[in-house]
Amino acid sequence: MRIHSIRPGSAALVWLMILAVIVFGLQLATQFADFDPELTQTISMGLFATLGFLALVDLVLSWPQPKLEVDRAVKGNLSLDQWVDVTIRVQHQLRKASPIRLYDWVPPQCEYEQLPLTMDIQPGQQSVIQYRIKPVIRGPIAFERIAIQMTSWLKLWEIQRHQPLVSSAKVFPNFKAIEGFQLLATD
């Protein structure tokens, strides 16, 4: 599994907003009260430097690859225009409960529901979740990879990793529907 993207998490944005309000308040105090401008600048720089240091430590602690095994189960033969469940299993060796978000690369020949998947994985347990696809074009289809998004330890970063995960199936006409039409034609 390799890292595809890293972006600030919601906690980082909240902390930045809080710090911005504090710095704005300090600037107002400097302008309208008898508050030392150098002290205001020192406090502001110290607060932002502390947040930056915590964000860097959080990123370094979250960088090692988690021990996750992801497996996809989909039927080998699918009917055209019929919804079918795709099952995702996640096995892990994480020491704490963690929320994850799964993005599966659904073939373009399929419609899908319930993606991205969000689940809380618990320590020492296998987690299972499903979503649905509906093939709309006949022929072979292939799933190529899956992405897993996790938050860092302090929730300051969202790290998305991609993992190759190949599954294939074949899409055939819906024979049940054809059989129903034949019965109607004989009446």
C-alpha positions, 0 to 999 in steps of 0.5 A: 500500500502506498501513500497517494495523498495527504491533506489537513484533517478537520481537527487541523482546520479547527485549530487553525481557526481557533489560533486565527481568532486568538491572534486577531484578538491579540491584534485588537488588544494591541490596537485598542488597549495598551498591549505590547506589540512585540509580545503579541507577535511573540505569542502569535508566532509561538502558538503557530510554531507549536501547532506546526510542530504538533502537525509534523510530529503527528505526520511522522508518527502516522507515516508508517504503513498500517498493517491492513489486509483488504479483500474484495468479494464479487460474484464471477458471473453477473446479470446485466442491469441487476444490482449485486452486492460487493463485499469488502473485508478488512483485517488489521493489526491496529491497536486502537479503534480507527475510523476508515473510509474506503474508495473502491475503483468500480469499473466504468461499465457499472453503476454503484451505490453506497460509496465511499464506505465508512467504517470503524475498525475495532482492534483484533476484529475483521470488519466487513462492509458491502456496497452495490453495483449494477453492470450496465454493459455486457462483457468482462469487468475488472476492479483494479484497486482500492483506496483507504483513507485514515486519519492520523493519531492526533487527527491533524492529517487525512492520509489516503493509501492506494492498494492494488486489488484485482477482481474480475467478473463477466456480465451476461444478459439477464436470463431471468428477464428473458425467460419472463418475456418468453413466458409472456410471449406464449400466453 
